[in-house]
């Protein structure tokens, strides 16, 4: 399929790319692509916002913080079950692809917008490019794992962040020449905006003087299961006796906390914009999270991370970085917390997490869609 698009170079028309984003982590990943393609007459990049995250705190503020262009299309798919949301995005993105006639659709990460964009494009014979391809948790109870598997099954170009992804894709039968190491786009955004974030004043506004920990929790397996949530909260309460915890609360999590009585040393915050959250993250003594992207960011920031899960699709953050799997029981979380203090990890930054991923994505796109010399 890729070779057929070389005709774009022959007729001198810009290569049309539809870039799909819809959830908070997506925006951090697509911003460096738009920055890399800015001013390049060979490409015409169109941003489609699916509306998977639709309030200002979860998506709107990210456009301001990251300098993203306003989307040409906002699908306003909204919330719902996984099937409802994926189906709604599929239904709404098809007319966009018919109108735009892109050479390729670029999807990032592992959210419902990712698999819906890829599926719609593949059914229409449009090249699918998956950025952050090949990551595997080996846990099919995770909706994100199903999205990763389904998207990679119909992808044409696989752009990867770490070597475990290459091994996974080769094991699944993907041809080696379709896999390209580009590095981590989220780290491009982090490196570009870190100095600005540190000047945001978030720590002064939101925390009391002294060390603190940062908490994020949003995965259904953690927040929708009362027993599991109780275990996690019990551990957090114990940790907060030694270190105050600040918790920007995801909307789905806040409803689950309504019946919980938390101590004063666990401070619940409204969702934060990108710069404020990055500032808080960089200054924290430890981050307790179930987010995949935060595992990556803490590794680059050198901040200890306790992942409140039994697995991770980002093993490089454990093998090379500052991340530890803490599990989801009170006992396992407290054990990981104690280990992080008695045996702190001296993390290393993985290869290609250097702020140049956007430019490497651009090089892959030029190689795929433009003849040599253009």
N, C-alpha and C positions, 0 to 999 in steps of 0.2 A: 504493500500500500504506500509506503513512504516514497518510493521512487517515482510513483505516478505524479507526485506533487512537484516534481522538478519543472513541470511545465510553467509553474509560476514565474520562474526565472526567465523563461523564454519570451513571455508576453509582457515583461517589464511591469506587471501589476504588483503592488505590495502584497505580501503574503498576509492574508487575513487570519488572525488568531482570535478565537473566543476563549477567554479565561474565566473560569467559573469559580466563584467563592460564595460562601454563605454563612459560615460560622467563624467565631472570633479568631481561632488559630489560622484560618485561611488567609486572612487579610495580612498577617505578618509574613506569610509566604509569597503572596502575589505582589506585594509592594516592590521587592527588589527586581522582579521581572519587568514591571513597568518602568522602573528607574533605568534598567539596562537597555530597554528598547526605546526609551525617550529620544526623539530626534533621529531615529533610524528610519529612513524613507523606505527601506525594504520590507518593513513590517507595519501592519495596521492591527493593533491590539484592542479588542473590545472587552470591557469588563461586564460580566453578568453577575449581579448580586441576587442570589436565590431567595433571600429573606429567611433563611433557616434560623439565624439570630436576627431579631427584628427590632429590638429596642435600642435606644441610643447608647446605653451603657455597654451593651454586648456587641454592637457593631458600628453605630454611627460615629462614636468618638474615635474609633480606630482610623477612619478616613482622615480626620483632622490630624491625629497624632502621627500617622505614617506618611502623610502627604500623598495619599492615593487619589487618583482621579475619581470623580463621581461616576458611578456605573451608568453605562448607556441603557441598560435594562435592569429594572428591579422587579423580580418575579413575585415578591410578597407571598411566598408559599406559606409562611407561618408555621405554627407548631402542630402537633398531632402525634399519633403513633408513628413508629418507623415506616410502616407500610404507607400510611396516609401521607406523611411528609415526602417520602421518596416519590410516590405516585404523583403528588401535586407538582413537584419540581419537574418530573418527566413531562407532564402534560403542558406545563407552562414554558419549558425551554425549547420544545420542538418548534414552535413558530419562530422563535428567535433564530434557530439554526437554519430554518428554511429561508428566512429573510436575509441573513448575513452570508450564507454560503461560505463558511470558513474552510481554509485548508486543514485546520486542525482545531481540536478542542483541548485545552489544557486544564486538567483537574489536579488538585493538590490534596494531600493528606488522606483522611479516612472517614469523613463524615458523610451523611446522607446526600449532601450536595455533590460529593465526589462521585459516588456510584451512579447517581441519577444522571449527571452530566455525561459520564462515560458511556452509559447504556444508551442514552438518546443519540449520541454522536455515532457510536458503533453501528446501531441499527440503520443509520442514514448513510453509512459508508464513509464517514468522516474520520480522519486519523485521530486517535486518542493518545495523548501524552500524559502520563501519570508522573507527577513529581512527588517524591517521597515514596516511591514504589518499593515493593519487596519486603517491607517490615512485617514481622510476624510475631504474635504473642503465643500462638499455638493454643489459644483459648477461644473456642467457637461460641462460648456463651457471651462473648463481648460483641455487641453489634458492630463495633469498628473493625473487628477481625473479619467478619463477613463482608463488610464493605471493601476491605483491602483485597481479600481473595477474589471477589467478584470483579472489582475494577481491574486487577492485574490479569484476569483471565481474558479480557477484551482490549487490553492496551497494546499499542503499536510501538511506542517509544517509552522506555523505562528510565527515569532519572532518579538516581539513588543518593542517599545521604551517608551511608556507612556500608562496610564490606559485608556484614551479615546479610544485607538485602541482596547483594549479588549472589551469594551462595544460595539463598532461598529461591531466587528466580531461576537460577540454573538447575536446581533440583526439580523445579516445576516444569522444566522443559523449554524455557525461554532461550532464544538464540543469543549467544554472547554479544554479537554486534548490535543488538537492540538495547543493551544496557549501558548506561553512561553515568559515571561518577561525577556529580556536580557539586557535592557538598550540601550544606544546610542553609536554606533560604531564611529560616527563622533567625539564624545567627547573623546573617547579613543585616537584618532589621535591628537586632540587638546592638551590633557594633556601630551601626550608623547613628543610633539614637541614644546610646548609653549616656554620653556626656550631658545631653539635653535632659534626659530623665533624672540624672543626679541633681540637676538644678531645679527640678519641679517643686521641691519643698514638701513632697508627700510625707516624708518621715516626720518632719516637724509638725505638719498639720494633723497627722493621723495617729502618731504614737507618742508615748511618754518617753522621757530620756532613759537611755540604757538599752541593753540587748533585748532582742525579741525574736520570736519565731513567726513564720507566715504559714497559713493554712489555706489550701483550696480543696474542694471536694464537690464532685458533680456527677460521677458515674452512677447510672441507675443501680448497679449491683451494690454500691455502697450506700446510697441515700434512699433507695426505695425499699430496702430490706431492713425492717425495724430492728431485728436482732443484730445484724451486722453494723448498722449505724450506732446502736447502743454500745457495742464493743469499741468502735472507733472513738466515740465521744468519751467513754470511760478513760481511754488512754490519753486523750487530749487533756482531760481534766487533771490527770496526774502530772502530765508534763507541764501544764500551766502553773503548777505549784512552784516550779523551779524557773520557768521562763514564760513571761507573758506572751500570749499568742494573739495575732491579728488575723482575722478571717474575712476577706471579701467574699460575701455569700452569693453564690450562683442562685438565680431565681428558683430553680427546681429544688435546691437544697433548703432555702429559707422556709418553704412550706412544711418541710419535714422537721424543722427545728422548733416549730411553734409550741410543741408540747414538752420540749426539753428545758430543764432548768440548768443553765450554765453559769459557772462562777464568773466573778467580775474580771478575772485575769484572762478570760477569753473574750476578746473584743470583736463583735460582729460589725462588719463594715458593708456599705453598699458596694456593688461591683465597681471596679476601678478601670479607668482608661489605661491605654497601653503604657504611657510614660509614667504615670503614678504607680502602676503595678511593678514596672521594671525597677523603679526607684526603691520601692519597698523590698523587692526580691534581692536586689544587690546589697542592701544593708542588713539583711536578716542573718541570724546565727544559724538557722536551720529552716528548711521548707518542708512541710508535710503535705503531700499532694497525691492525687490519683490521675494527674494530667500527664500525657506523654510529652508535650512540648516543654513543660516546665522542667522535666528531667534533663532535657537538652540545655536549656538556658542556665540552670544551676551549675551544670558541668562547666560551661564556659565562664561563668561568673566566679567559680571556685567556692560556691556555697554548698554546704552539706544538704543532701536531699534524701528524705525518707519517703519512698513511694508506697502508698497505702493500697497495695495490690499484691497478688501472689505471683505475678508475671509481668514482663515488660516486652514490648516489641522493639525496644531500643537498647539492646544489650551492651552497646559500646559505652553507654552512660554508667554502667556498672563495671565493665572490664577496664575502662580507661578513665572514667569520670568520677564524680563525687556522689553518685547515686547508690542507695541501698534499697533492696526490696524489704519492706517492713511487714508485709501481710496485712490482714484486716482484723485480727483479734487483739484484745487488750494486751495479752501476754507477748505476742510477737512484735507489736509496735513498741512496747516499752523495752523489749530486749534490743531492738534495733536502735532505739534512742540511747540506751546505755552504751551500746557498742560504738555509736557515732562519737561519743564523748571520750571513751577510753582508748579507742583505736581510730582516730580520725583518718579519713582517706586523703591521700595526696593525689588529687586528680590531674589528669592531662587532657588537653584539648584534642579531640580527634582530628585526623587529617582532613583538610579541605573545609573545616569549620572556621574559615579565615576572613569572611566578609566578601569573598569573591564568587559565591555561588550564582548570583544573578548573571554575571558576565559569562560564566561557564554554561549556563542555560542558553544564553544568547548564541554562543558558539555552536552548541548542539543544534539549535534551530537553524542557523545558517547552513550548517553542513547538511541537514535533512532537506531543506526546502529551497536552497539557492545553489546554482551551479558554481563551480570553482571560478574564482576571480571576480564574482559580483560582490 
